[in-house]
């Protein structure tokens, strides 16, 4: 936004092909092209990307498999959002919002489509009776911290990430606004983890998985090319303790590899052997 910009009475879309995602994002929904999705032989079919939102689900699947739930086996197919694959007709049929991840449960008499990562984790936790308390205070805390993260992801990604790295011009007000909000989110997490080992109390749960991938992204992967230092992430000592504890879990290490192209990563997972081959 240039100085002196005055919003018109009615906004009109002006495509900006030079901006990140500017040539594909639109103010309307629906498919832009016909494209069928691949399908494997396992009970679950995941269409996603190894970004923080996608990693929540692959971590959950790997945790379920490690806990002995063999019927949680899944095929993971990478969706290249930079190529607009999330706008293909097959993907939109599962997720009308055209955002990764999208999941199909093929284990029953009819397919069940799921979108939104938080909904997937709750669905899987309830289906397998794992990683979510079933009643009382602990369940309430688990769901509260899960939905807290779902509400915060846009500020950390589309807000801070976009204006800090992706916007075609650096806007101090926008960067300050979302840096402040991201640091506030880390402070909330740090205070919670000062009083509790895990987000939902004494037990590791989907509340930890759903928060881990985004907090880990800033803590360990230097989000958006400098976000770790810019936001002084090392100062959040309780988050640091918690991130390191979760990163030490082998199923988490496995889940972080899925749907991430490149050396030592798994672009398409069809069996545990695909991960074993790069570990």
Buried (B, 14 or more C-beta within 10 A) or exposed (E): EEEEEEEEEEEEEEEEEEBBBEEBBEEEEEBBEEBEBEBBEBBBBBBBBBBBBBBBBBBBBBBBBBEEBEEBBBBBBBBEBEEBBBBBBBBBBBBBEBBBBBBBBBBEEEEEEBBBBBEBBBBBBEBBEBBBBEEEEBBEBBBEBBBBBBEBBBBBBEBBBBBBBBBEEEEEEBBEBBBEBBBEBBEEBBEBBEEBBBBBBEBBBBBBBBBBBBBBBBBBEBBBEEBBEBBEBEEBEBBBEBBEBBBEBEBBBBBBBBBBEEEEBBBBBBBEEBBEEEE
